[in-house]
Amino acid sequence: MTTTEPQIATPLTGKHLAAEIRRRTTERVAALGTPTKLVVVTATDDESSLWYVRSIAKAAAAVGIDCDIADLGPWASAARIRAVLRDLSQDPSVHGIILQTPLPPGIALADLAGEIDPSKDVDGANPASLGRLAAGQPGFAPATAEAVLALLDHHGVPLEGRNVAVVGRSTVVGTPAALLLLERRATVTVCHSRTADLAAHTSQADVVVVAVGKPGLINAAHVAPGAVVIDVGTTPSDDGSLLGDVDAAEVERVAGALTPVPGGVGPVTTTLLLSHTVDAAERTQSDVREIRT
Ligand code: NAP
């Protein structure tokens, strides 16, 4: 009797790509010769969010970027957050600004992120940044969406003319990822909570990008044999580990390649935030040079 070995998808890890971006970012910070500064504004006591912010600060320090955390506390008013974002936008010593979520109850990111100067909006949160992305104008895309594309490129996954299903349509991940994929001339289908038959769409795709926040949503029936699957989902489990949206044990027997969670999109996202901050600082320096000449 012969047994057929189950296919095990190639793991598309973000570790090497993140290390490469970190290396280039460190060199660029040193070449600037002046301090590069990122400020993360927080207004929450959510431990996992604060842990993530501390990890950004640590990663920033490792590449030579000064990172301040402006902690406004979980009861900060919209007016206070708005005022802080306005001040930071006008402060010439600040190159990058991130407004961390969650925000206090009743305050939406989109209501405040318009205060972040688009030239410092390193996580593409200002609605103007999303508009620029849609219009094909220069600007910052949300780092997570860009990390999806960076991972696909790093692992040599072709996009032009391929069918890509994006599951999730948030302005933070799904929609900007779909726009970036369209820019690369993929044929993009965007699925969401009201999509009538999710598997009918995803199982036709060469590449599936999942950004929902529901562990196990995508199983073997959702994926075509050999497809590339990018799992953006990160849901904290009871034991403190992170769970993706993909049932990895099932999907890795069908897919050709799959990102791990953690260790896939996440590390690339953080390093891209830092690289965007250096982009902003380099632009400021060249603007100053132009004014002087
Ligand atoms: P979000 O704002 O809650 O959006 C979730 C999206 O999923 C919505 O568009 C929603 O559809 C859709 N959805 C919900 N249930 C669905 C279902 N059963 N079938 C298909 N679509 C469904 O979340 P987000 O901010 O985009 O984040 C998504 C996930 O990515 C989360 O796990 C988050 O933690 C993770 N994330 C990871 C990183 C990273 O660096 N790795 C960064 C950011 C976010 P509707 O629009 O119709 O409601």
Residues whose N, C-alpha, C, O or C-beta is under 5 A from the ligand:
A	BS01	NAP	T144 G168 R169 S170 V172 V173 G174 C191 H192 S193 R194 A211 V212 G213 V232 G233 T234 T235 V265 G266 T269
